[in-house]
């Protein structure tokens, strides 16, 4: 079961998995602030970040991981002025856990997307055997 999808949510409209399990690594595809119907959230940036991180967490959970298992995070922002507000929400969500992270300014193809987050988690051998068995 290497491909990970979120129960109750439709499959992505593009050719990718929400997450992918390879050995003891779980790769979470870039998530944005969309709901179960794929509708993009429009509103307060703090809420957009919260919903984006909720979607990352949903894929982590579906793959048998938590934020504590995350070793690397990739962040994409539409504007450098969003670093501060993003970091406030991110720091509250992850607490003392500080995975490696990069942040890049991009021009999203959707005018209402301002943040996207991807992650890589490392799972124990016990977690791997439970997922595959």
N, C-alpha and C positions, 0 to 999 in steps of 0.2 A: 504494500500500500504506500508507494512513494509519494503519490499526488495527494495533497491535503486540500479539502474544501470545507467551507463552513456550513454545518448543518442548518437547513432552513433558508439558505440563501441561494439564489440562482448562480449557475456557473458564469464566470466572466464572459463577456462578449468578444474578448480578444483571445488569441491562442496562448494561454498560460494557466498555471495552477495558482491558487491563492497561496499555497505553500508546497514545498517539495522536500521529502525526506530522503537523504542519501547517507546510509550508515547511521552514525550518531549525530549527524548534522541536520538541522531543520532550517530551510531557507524560506523566509516569508517574503512574498512578492510585495512590491510597493503598494501601500494602502493609502487611500484618501478618505475623506469624510463622506462616505456614501452610506445609504441605508440598505436594508435587505432587498429593496427593489432596484438598487443601483442608482438611485437619485442622489445627486450631489447636494450636500448641505450648503446653504447660503445664509450667512449671518456672521455673528461675532467670531473673531479669529480664535479666541480661547476655546470656544465650543467646537470649532472646526478641528483644532489640535486634539481635544479630548476625544472626539468621535473617531479621528484618524487612529489614535493610540488604542481606542476600544477595538477597532477593526484588526489592528496588529495583534492585540491580545487574544481576540477570537481565533485567529489562525494559530497562534502559539498553543492555545488550549486544545484546539482540534488535533494538533500534532503531538500533544502530550508534554508541552513545555509551559514554562512561566517566564516572566520577565527576568527572574534570577538566573535562568539558563542562557540568556542572551549574551553573546560575546561581542557582537558588532551590530551597529545601527547605522543606516544611511538615511540622511534627511535631505529633502529637496524643498526649497522655499522659493516663492515667486519674487521675493524682495528682501534685501539685506536688513531692512528695518524690522523684519519679523523675527530675527534671531532672539532678541530679548524676550518677547512674549512667548515664543516657542519654548525657550529654555526654562521659563518659570513653570509651565505646565509639565514639561518633560521631567524636570527635577522632582516635582511633587509626585509624579507617577512612579518613577524608578527609585526614589528614596536614596539610600546609600549605595545602591548598585550602580556602577559606572562602567558600562561596556565601552569598548572602542567605538568612536563615532566620527563620521565625516558629515559635513553639511555643504550643500552646493546650491547656488542660485540658478534657477532654470526658468524657461518660458514654457509653461504648461500649455497643452493643446486645448484645454477647457478654460474659459475665462473666469470661472468661479472657484477653481482649485488654487489654493495658495500653499498647501503643504502636502507632501507625500513622505511616507516612512516605510523603509524596508528593514528587515532584521535577519540575523543568523544566530540560531541557538545551538548549543552543544548539549546533547543529552547523554545520560549515563548508559552503559551497556544494559542495565536492568530495564530502562525505559525503552531501549531499542527492541529488546526481546518481547516486551509486552505489546508494542505496536505491531510487530511483524508476526506475532504468534497468535 
